[in-house]
């Protein structure tokens, strides 16, 4: 190495600098982690551990930076041609399925590795199961939210806030693909023009609505996005609830419109407090007239409401919760020093917030019995977790 090159490597990395490196790992958002010769870490989309390439620096944030792959020098053996023509990293490419360039076994291995690494400090590795693969990697997604400006329709372009127009989407179920094609056939549609500059109109679809019934900017009731995997989740919970005394009372948090409430009721429990913060979902849940279920509307994102739940659900010794990506920030408010919960079933859609909440549960005297990762959204970094904890005394 000549002296001029040594000096170049020693100086602080700058915008648009180019460097060669090998991808050492994946970040929590699925991007590759590469090390600059100076020692600074950069995150790069569209690369996989073990791959080497030439990168261009595109930005900085605090102690790390971002870079772009400009030439792949050594591809991973798991790299493959994406099954979607809209996949990519350019301005007009869809950013929805970031891992379509990697074969499915490698995706599963990366997800399970991330779970085990994130939870290593709890020393529960032997209680973590092998990740449950999705039966279908295409045609599985039963819901979606399209973006439109009235002239074009699609998802969000990779690394931007721009619409990436699409002609199709292979991860959607056949019903939702038909809805997409019907919506595309109405373009241009002046009524979908966004109300504010720089934004878009959203069109939420699922298998229970036709293109003609869609109301712009109106969310559909929440449902798990992969029916086969949701069936697995419900069966997992059923099997474990069947081992418990049905005379015990149950608290269910983030009940939604009853995905797990139906399971708890069908298992034979007589006293079920189903707590949800969206009034419309509580009404829908109540309308099902599930045996033993009392629906309550409480804001689970307010600490005071969570503290009051201690009294409202004082008889319950089983806790079931399925929070959104933010997790259950105020879980400690429900678990005083002498809480009554002996069994907790936690369904999580975010490894980081689950890790935070798991620490609270463990500190409150609960011990992990088993933890089951599953792949709800193939071709994305997302991973779902099912955890059963029991009181250790």
C-alpha positions in Angstrom: 0.0 0.0 0.0 1.5 3.3 -1.0 1.7 6.3 1.3 -1.0 8.3 -0.5 -3.4 5.4 -0.1 -2.6 5.1 3.6 -3.3 8.8 4.1 -6.6 8.5 2.3 -7.7 5.6 4.6 -6.8 7.5 7.7 -8.8 10.6 7.0 -12.4 10.9 8.1 -14.9 9.4 5.6 -16.7 12.0 3.5 -19.9 12.1 1.5 -19.5 10.4 -1.9 -16.3 8.7 -0.9 -16.0 5.1 -2.3 -14.5 2.1 -0.4 -14.3 -1.6 -0.7 -15.5 -3.9 2.1 -17.2 -7.1 3.1 -20.7 -7.2 4.7 -20.2 -8.4 8.3 -23.8 -8.7 9.5 -27.3 -7.4 9.2 -28.8 -4.5 11.1 -32.2 -4.7 12.9 -33.9 -3.1 9.9 -32.4 -5.7 7.5 -29.7 -3.6 5.9 -26.2 -4.9 5.7 -23.5 -3.7 8.1 -20.1 -2.8 6.5 -17.0 -1.4 8.1 -15.1 1.5 6.4 -11.3 1.1 6.6 -11.3 4.0 9.1 -13.4 1.9 11.4 -16.7 3.7 10.9 -19.8 1.6 10.4 -22.1 2.0 7.4 -25.5 0.5 6.7 -26.2 -0.6 3.1 -29.5 -1.9 1.6 -29.5 -4.8 -0.8 -26.5 -6.8 0.5 -26.1 -9.9 2.5 -23.5 -11.1 5.1 -20.3 -12.4 3.5 -20.8 -10.4 0.3 -18.0 -8.0 -0.7 -18.5 -4.9 -2.9 -17.6 -1.4 -3.7 -19.7 1.2 -1.8 -20.3 4.9 -2.0 -21.1 7.0 1.1 -24.5 8.6 0.9 -24.9 10.1 4.4 -24.1 10.2 8.1 -26.1 10.0 11.3 -24.3 10.4 14.7 -21.7 7.6 15.0 -22.7 5.7 11.9 -23.3 6.3 8.2 -25.2 5.1 5.1 -23.7 3.8 1.9 -24.9 2.5 -1.5 -23.7 -0.6 -3.3 -22.2 0.5 -6.6 -20.5 -2.8 -7.6 -21.0 -6.3 -6.2 -17.6 -8.0 -6.1 -18.4 -11.3 -4.4 -22.1 -12.3 -4.2 -23.6 -14.6 -1.6 -24.4 -18.2 -2.6 -27.9 -17.4 -1.4 -28.4 -14.5 -3.8 -31.2 -15.0 -6.4 -33.2 -13.1 -9.0 -36.1 -11.3 -7.2 -39.6 -12.7 -8.2 -41.0 -9.2 -8.5 -40.0 -6.8 -11.4 -40.6 -3.9 -9.0 -38.0 -4.9 -6.5 -34.9 -2.8 -6.3 -33.2 0.2 -4.8 -33.7 2.8 -7.5 -35.9 5.9 -7.2 -38.9 4.1 -8.9 -38.4 0.7 -7.3 -40.7 -0.6 -4.5 -39.2 -0.9 -1.1 -41.7 -3.3 0.3 -39.9 -6.6 0.2 -36.3 -5.7 0.9 -35.0 -9.3 1.0 -36.4 -10.7 -2.3 -32.9 -11.0 -3.6 -32.0 -13.7 -1.1 -33.4 -17.3 -1.1 -35.9 -18.2 1.6 -33.8 -20.6 3.7 -31.2 -17.9 4.2 -33.9 -15.4 5.2 -35.2 -17.8 7.9 -31.7 -18.4 9.2 -31.1 -14.6 9.5 -34.3 -14.1 11.3 -33.7 -16.8 13.8 -30.2 -15.7 14.4 -31.4 -12.1 15.1 -33.9 -13.4 17.7 -31.3 -15.6 19.5 -28.8 -12.7 19.5 -31.3 -10.2 20.8 -32.4 -12.5 23.7 -28.9 -13.9 24.5 -28.7 -11.9 27.8 -31.8 -13.8 29.2 -30.0 -17.2 28.8 -33.0 -18.9 27.3 -31.5 -20.2 24.0 -32.6 -23.8 24.7 -36.2 -22.5 25.1 -36.2 -20.8 21.7 -37.8 -22.9 19.0 -36.7 -23.2 15.3 -38.4 -20.4 13.4 -41.7 -21.5 11.8 -41.6 -20.9 8.1 -44.5 -19.5 6.1 -46.1 -22.2 4.0 -46.3 -19.6 1.1 -43.6 -17.0 0.3 -45.7 -15.5 -2.5 -49.5 -14.9 -2.7 -49.8 -14.8 1.1 -50.5 -11.2 2.0 -54.2 -10.7 2.8 -54.1 -7.0 3.3 -52.2 -4.0 2.0 -52.1 -0.2 1.9 -51.6 1.4 -1.5 -50.5 5.0 -2.1 -51.8 7.1 -4.9 -51.8 10.7 -6.2 -54.7 10.0 -8.6 -52.3 9.5 -11.5 -50.2 6.6 -10.3 -50.7 3.9 -7.7 -48.2 1.7 -5.8 -46.2 1.5 -2.6 -43.3 3.6 -1.3 -40.0 3.8 -3.3 -37.0 2.3 -1.5 -35.4 4.8 0.9 -37.8 7.7 0.0 -41.2 9.2 0.4 -42.1 8.9 -3.2 -44.7 6.6 -4.8 -43.3 3.6 -6.6 -45.9 2.7 -9.3 -46.6 -1.0 -9.7 -48.4 -3.1 -12.2 -48.7 -6.1 -9.9 -47.6 -7.5 -6.6 -46.7 -11.2 -6.3 -46.9 -11.3 -2.5 -50.6 -10.3 -2.5 -53.3 -13.0 -2.3 -55.1 -13.6 -5.6 -58.2 -11.7 -4.3 -56.1 -8.7 -3.4 -54.2 -8.9 -6.7 -57.5 -8.7 -8.5 -58.5 -5.7 -6.4 -55.2 -4.0 -7.3 -55.8 -4.5 -11.0 -59.3 -3.1 -10.7 -57.9 0.0 -8.9 -55.3 0.5 -11.6 -58.0 0.3 -14.2 -59.7 3.4 -12.8 -56.6 5.7 -13.2 -56.5 8.6 -13.6 -58.8 9.3 -10.7 -59.0 13.0 -9.7 -60.8 12.1 -6.5 -57.6 10.4 -5.2 -55.5 13.6 -5.5 -53.9 14.2 -2.1 -55.2 17.2 -0.1 -51.7 18.4 0.8 -48.6 18.9 -1.3 -46.0 16.2 -0.9 -48.4 13.6 0.5 -50.5 10.9 -1.0 -53.9 9.3 -0.6 -54.0 5.8 1.0 -56.2 3.0 -0.2 -56.5 0.1 2.3 -57.5 -3.3 0.9 -58.1 -6.8 2.3 -60.0 -9.8 1.2 -63.2 -8.5 2.7 -63.6 -5.5 0.4 -63.9 -4.8 -3.3 -62.3 -2.0 -5.3 -65.7 -0.2 -5.5 -66.1 -0.3 -1.7 -62.8 1.2 -0.8 -62.9 4.6 1.0 -59.8 6.7 0.5 -57.7 7.4 3.6 -59.8 5.1 5.7 -58.1 2.2 7.5 -59.6 -1.3 7.5 -59.9 -3.3 10.8 -56.7 -4.8 11.8 -56.0 -8.4 10.9 -52.8 -10.5 10.8 -51.3 -10.2 7.3 -50.7 -13.9 6.7 -53.7 -16.3 7.2 -51.7 -19.5 7.3 -49.3 -18.1 10.0 -52.2 -16.6 11.9 -53.8 -20.1 12.0 -50.5 -21.4 13.4 -50.5 -18.6 16.1 -54.0 -19.4 17.1 -53.3 -23.1 17.3 -50.1 -22.5 19.3 -52.1 -20.5 21.9 -54.9 -23.1 22.0 -52.6 -25.9 22.7 -51.1 -24.1 25.7 -54.3 -22.8 27.1 -55.7 -26.3 27.1 -53.3 -27.2 29.8 -54.6 -24.6 32.2 -57.6 -24.6 34.6 -60.6 -23.1 32.9 -61.9 -21.7 36.1 -59.1 -19.1 36.1 -59.8 -15.6 34.9 -58.1 -14.1 31.9 -57.0 -10.6 31.0 -56.4 -10.0 27.3 -54.7 -6.7 26.2 -54.8 -5.2 22.7 -57.7 -7.6 21.9 -58.5 -5.9 18.6 -61.7 -7.3 17.1 -61.1 -10.8 18.7 -58.4 -12.7 16.9 -57.1 -14.3 20.1 -60.3 -13.6 22.2 -62.1 -16.2 20.0 -59.3 -18.7 20.9 -59.6 -18.0 24.7 -63.3 -18.3 24.7 -63.3 -21.5 22.6 -60.8 -23.0 25.1 -63.6 -22.8 27.7 -62.6 -20.0 30.0 -65.5 -18.4 31.8 -64.2 -15.0 32.8 -62.3 -13.1 30.1 -61.6 -9.4 30.2 -60.8 -8.3 26.6 -59.2 -4.8 26.7 -58.8 -2.7 23.5 -58.3 1.0 22.9 -60.3 1.4 19.7 -64.0 1.7 20.4 -65.0 0.4 17.0 -63.0 -2.8 17.6 -64.6 -3.2 21.0 -68.0 -2.9 19.5 -67.1 -5.5 16.8 -65.8 -7.8 19.5 -68.9 -7.4 21.7 -71.1 -8.0 18.8 -69.7 -11.5 18.4 -71.2 -12.5 21.8 -68.3 -14.7 22.6 -68.9 -16.9 25.7 -67.4 -15.5 28.9 -66.1 -12.3 27.3 -66.4 -8.8 28.6 -65.1 -6.1 26.3 -63.6 -2.9 27.7 -62.3 0.2 26.0 -59.1 1.4 27.7 -56.2 3.5 26.3 -53.3 1.1 26.8 -50.9 3.9 25.8 -51.7 5.9 29.0 -50.0 4.8 32.2 -53.0 5.9 34.4 -55.4 3.6 32.4 -53.0 0.7 32.7 -52.6 1.3 36.5 -56.4 1.3 36.8 -56.6 -2.1 35.1 -55.0 -3.6 38.2 -58.3 -3.2 40.0 -60.5 -3.9 37.0 -58.9 -7.3 36.4 -57.7 -8.1 39.9 -59.2 -11.7 39.7 -57.2 -12.6 36.6 -54.2 -14.9 36.8 -53.7 -15.4 33.0 -52.5 -12.6 30.8 -52.6 -12.6 27.0 -51.3 -9.7 25.0 -50.7 -8.9 21.4 -49.4 -5.3 21.2 -48.5 -3.3 18.1 -44.9 -2.7 17.1 -44.3 -0.2 20.0 -44.9 -3.1 22.5 -46.5 -2.5 25.9 -44.6 0.5 27.3 -46.6 0.6 30.5 -46.5 -3.2 31.3 -44.9 -2.5 34.7 -48.1 -0.6 35.7 -50.0 -3.9 35.4 -47.4 -5.9 37.4 -47.0 -4.6 41.0 -44.7 -6.5 43.3 -47.5 -8.9 44.3 -49.3 -9.3 41.0 -51.5 -12.4 40.5 -50.4 -13.4 37.0 -49.1 -16.9 36.9 -49.1 -17.4 33.1 -48.4 -14.8 30.4 -48.7 -15.3 26.7 -47.1 -12.5 24.7 -47.4 -12.2 20.9 -44.9 -9.7 19.6 -44.2 -8.2 16.2 -41.0 -6.3 17.1 -37.9 -8.0 18.6 -36.6 -4.8 20.2 -39.7 -3.8 22.1 -40.3 -7.4 23.1 -36.8 -7.6 24.6 -37.6 -4.4 26.6 -40.9 -5.8 27.9 -39.5 -9.2 28.6 -37.1 -7.7 31.1 -40.0 -6.3 33.0 -41.8 -9.6 33.0 -38.8 -11.5 34.2 -38.1 -8.9 36.9 -41.7 -9.4 38.1 -41.0 -13.1 38.8 -42.0 -14.7 35.6 -39.9 -17.2 33.7 -39.8 -18.1 30.0 -41.2 -21.5 29.3 -40.8 -21.4 25.5 -40.4 -18.8 22.8 -41.5 -19.5 19.2 -40.3 -17.3 16.3 -42.3 -17.3 13.1 -42.1 -15.7 9.7 -45.2 -13.7 9.1 -43.9 -11.7 6.2 -41.4 -13.5 3.9 -39.0 -11.3 2.0 -38.9 -8.7 4.8 -36.8 -8.4 7.9 -40.0 -8.7 10.1 -40.2 -11.6 12.6 -43.0 -12.5 14.9 -42.6 -14.0 18.4 -44.9 -16.1 20.6 -43.7 -16.4 24.2 -45.1 -18.3 27.2 -44.0 -17.2 30.7 -44.9 -18.7 34.0 -44.4 -17.6 37.6 -41.3 -19.2 39.0 -42.8 -19.9 42.4 
